[in-house]
Amino acid sequence: MEDAIDQYRFDREPGPKAQGSPEPLLCFPNGALVHFAVSNSEVYMSTQLAGAATRFLPFNKGNNGAAGNPANEHGHRTTYLWEQIWARDSWLEILGHYTYPAN
């Protein structure tokens, strides 16, 4: 998990590299809406990349009042992410509630 977050913070800066142009997917506000760092047991997310100052927040379900995710006897602890959150209807509902048209 820490390696994925460090890769976003130090190797995926949204600004131009050397004399190139910015990476469109990494640029705020026109790039990706959210960036996820996912392991088999935990999920973290960030809505804006800012180089070393990028902050990732936990996007876990919690585990009986503790941090992380509960055990999943049918797969990885993070299965909820793609089965529930990233399911088409769920994702469209999230986008509808939390995105606003540019003025």
PyMOL commands that set and color helices and strands:
alter all, ss='L'
color gray80, all
select helices_A, chain A and resi 2-11+24-26+51-53+79-85+88-98
alter helices_A, ss='H'
color red, helices_A
select strands_A, chain A and resi 35-38+43-46+57-58
alter strands_A, ss='S'
color yellow, strands_A
deselect
rebuild
show_as cartoon
